Amino acid sequence: TMTVLSVSVEQAAAWLEAGEAVMVDVREVDEHAAMRIDGVILAPLSRMPAALDGLDLPADQKIIMQCAKGGRSAQVCAYLQGTGPQGQAVYNLTGGIAAWQAAGLPVVGG
């Protein structure tokens, strides 16, 4: 099995702010509606891989996969074998939105 690349919430926030990465929320629609990280792209795990195929992800940015605590997003990272549709590096957000919120980073809703 390949090792999934991971990124801390602090590093992910820095990448997003710098325009170096996009974040994909793999939780379900209701979870995303209740609370989300601003600007994420929703692609529910239950709708994979079709949900991913429908995304137009920038070729020159890192892709960060995010879920509630990091388990589901790690599954998606493993499925992708570490690279996005156009060869982008794919990272798992360590601890998910729970860690993001615990670090005092902003969320929408919740």
N, C-alpha and C positions, 0 to 999 in steps of 0.2 A: 504493500500500500504506500502511496506517496504521502509525503508530509505536507499538510495543508499550511500555507503561509498564513500568519496571523498578524493583526495590527491592534495596538492598544487604542482605546477611545480617544486619548489625547492626541496620538499621532494621526488617527483618522480625521479628527476635527481639523487639525492643521492642514492635512492634504486637501480636505474639502474646501477650506477657506482659501487656499492657494490656487484652487481650480485644477489640482493635480489628480483628483479622483472623483468618481461617482459612487454613490451608495445604493445598493439594491436591497430592499426590505423583502425577505422571503416569508414573512408571517402571513396570516390570512387577512382577508379584507376587513373583518370586524376588529381585529387587533390593531391594524393599521389606522382604522378610522378612530379608534379610541385614543391612541397616542402614537405619535411618530416623530422621527427626526426630520426636521424641515428639509425639503428638497430631495428626499429619497424617491427612488423609483420602485413601485410595488410590483413584485413578481412572485405570487404565492407558491410555496413549495408544493401544495396540492395540485397545482396546475403545471408543474415542471414535466418535461423540458419545454413544452410549448410556450409557457410564459416567458422563458428566457429568449426563445427564438424571435419573439415579437418585439424585443427591445432594440432600440437603436443606440448602442453604447459607443461613446467616443473612442476611436482607435488609439488615441494618444494619451489616455488617462487610465490610471489604475482603477480596478473595480473592487469595491468593498461589499462583501455580503453580510447582511445583518438580520438577526432575528431577535427573539426575546432575551435569550441568555447565551447564545452561541452554538447550540446543538444543531438546529436545523440548517443554519447557514454553513456550518462545517460540512454537513452532508452535501450541500450544493457545491461547495468548493472541491470536495473530493470527487464528485461526479464530473466536474469540469476539468479535473486533472491539473488545476493550477493556472489555466489560461482561458481567457474569454474568447468570443467568436472571432476576433481579429488579432488574437495573440496577446491581448492585454494581460498583465499580471493580476491575479485574483487573490484577494485577502479575506480572511474571516475576521469579523469584528469580535475581539475577545470580550466575552461577557454580555454581548448584545446590548439592546437598548436599556437593560437594567443597569449595566455598568456605566453606560453613557450618562444616565440620569444620576447615578450615585456619584459620578465625578463632577456633578453640578453643571453639566453641559445642557443646553436648551432643548426642550421638546415642545411639540405642538400638541395640545390636548393633555389628557392625563390629570 
